[in-house]
């Protein structure tokens, strides 16, 4: 998803950079327990911020 698509088509409050970090379609960790779960999303958008990529 491009930055423009992110800004137009989503209501997320997180930044585009945060979105890219927690986007499972671009993640190499195929066995991640948070993969595809809403809990991976940052707290500002109602998730728990548990995606390991957000901590980097």
C-alpha positions as CSV (number, residue, x, y, z in Angstrom):
1,X,0.0,0.0,0.0
2,X,1.3,3.4,-0.9
3,X,1.4,6.4,1.5
4,X,-1.4,8.0,-0.6
5,X,-3.6,4.9,-0.4
6,X,-2.9,4.7,3.4
7,X,-4.0,8.3,3.9
8,X,-7.1,8.1,1.7
9,X,-8.4,4.6,2.4
10,X,-7.7,4.1,6.1
11,X,-8.8,5.7,9.4
12,X,-5.6,4.7,11.3
13,X,-4.0,7.2,13.6
14,X,-0.7,5.5,13.4
15,X,1.9,6.8,11.0
16,X,2.6,5.2,7.6
17,X,6.0,4.0,8.9
18,X,4.3,2.2,11.8
19,X,1.8,0.7,9.4
20,X,4.6,-0.7,7.2
21,X,6.4,-2.2,10.3
22,X,3.3,-4.1,11.5
23,X,2.0,-5.1,8.0
24,X,2.2,-8.9,8.0
25,X,2.2,-9.1,4.2
26,X,5.8,-7.7,4.2
27,X,7.1,-9.7,7.3
28,X,9.5,-12.6,7.1
29,X,8.4,-14.1,10.4
30,X,5.9,-16.6,9.0
31,X,5.4,-18.3,12.4
32,X,4.8,-15.1,14.4
33,X,2.0,-15.6,17.0
34,X,0.7,-12.1,16.2
35,X,0.6,-12.6,12.5
36,X,-2.7,-11.3,11.1
37,X,-4.1,-10.5,14.6
38,X,-5.4,-7.1,15.5
39,X,-3.3,-7.1,18.7
40,X,-0.2,-6.4,16.6
41,X,-1.5,-2.9,15.7
42,X,-0.3,0.1,17.8
43,X,-2.3,1.1,20.9
44,X,-3.3,4.4,19.3
45,X,-5.5,2.4,16.9
46,X,-7.0,0.0,19.5
47,X,-4.5,-2.8,19.2
48,X,-2.0,-3.9,21.9
49,X,1.2,-2.9,20.0
50,X,2.6,-6.5,20.2
51,X,4.2,-6.7,16.8
52,X,7.9,-7.3,17.4
53,X,8.7,-5.0,14.4
54,X,7.3,-2.0,16.2
55,X,9.9,-2.3,18.9
56,X,12.8,-1.9,16.4
